[in-house]
Amino acid sequence: QYSVQVMEDHAEYLRTRAPGMPERPAARHVLTLRLTRLLWHQTLRLGLFALGSPNDGDWYVSPEARYQVTDALSVTAGLNLFGGPRRTEFGQFGENSNLYAVVRYAF
């Protein structure tokens, strides 16, 4: 998927931004991708979500694996990976990439 986030009144933003603050473009281009695969009689779900901005150079990637142990119990593990220049939307979180695990019991 491709989308564009457009800043209204970009000229006013440029006029009033604080000294030393990086200049943001009038339009932020964003590409997203989601892939999902079901395996083992739909008890294992593998997923990948990726987002990137070509003009800012930042990105976010989130792979995930979920296993349905029983009808009531599932186990999930995944990653949140951030990157790009430090002053961008996702690049600022570059040192906060993480691994997560979830055990869910529904009754």
N, C-alpha and C positions, 0 to 999 in steps of 0.2 A: 504494500500500500504506500502511496506517496501523498504527502500533504504539505501545505505551506501555511506557516503561521505568520501573518502580516501585522506589523506594528502600525497602528493608526498614528498620524501626525508625527512621523519620524523626524521631521525638521525641528519640531518643538523639543523632542527628546534630545537631539543633538545640541540644541541651544542651551538646555538646562541641566545637562548631565554634569556631575561633579568632576573637578580636575583629577586626573589620574585614573578615572574609571574607564574600562575598555569600551570601545564603541561597538554597539550591537548593530547588526544589519537590519534593514527595513523588513526583510523577509527571511524566515528560518525554514529551510527545506528539511523535511523529515521523511525517512524511509523506514517502514516496519515490515517484519516478517514473522509469521507464526506457523510452526510445523507441529503436527501431532500424529503419533503413530500408536495404534492399539495392537497388542500382541498377546499371545497365550490365552486365547479365548476371551479377550478384552479384560483380563485381570492386570495386565501391565500397560501403563500409559507412559510413553516417552514424549516429552514436549520441549520445544525451543521457541523462545520469543526473543527477537532482536530488534533494536531500534538504533538508528544512526542518523546524524545530521552531516551531510557532505560539506556544507558551507562553514559549519562550526568545528567539524572534525571530532565531535564527541560521540559516544556510543554507550549502549546498555545491552547486555546479553544475559538471558536467564534460562538455562537448561534445567529440566526437572524430570524426575522419574517417580511414578506412583504405582505401588503394587497393592491390589485389593486382596488381602489375605483371606478374608471371609466377607460375607455380605455386610457385616457390621464393623469390621476392622480393616483399616488401610494404613500403609506406611509410605511416606513421601520424603524424598531428599532432593535438594536443588541448590543452585548457585545464583547469586546476584553479582554480576561483574560490571564495573563501571570504568570508563576510560575516556581519554581525550585531554585537551588543554585544560589547565587548572581553572580558568575563569569561564568555563562553559557549563551549560545546564547539568550534564552528567559527568563531565570531567572533574568537577568540584568534589565528587564523591569517590574519586579514584582510590583513595586509601580505605574506603568503607566497603569494599567488595566482601561478600560473606557467603558462608555455607549454612544451609538450614536443614533441619529434619523435623518431621511431623508424624506423630502417631495419633490416629483418630479412631475413636470408638463411638459409633452411633447406636442408640437404642430407642 
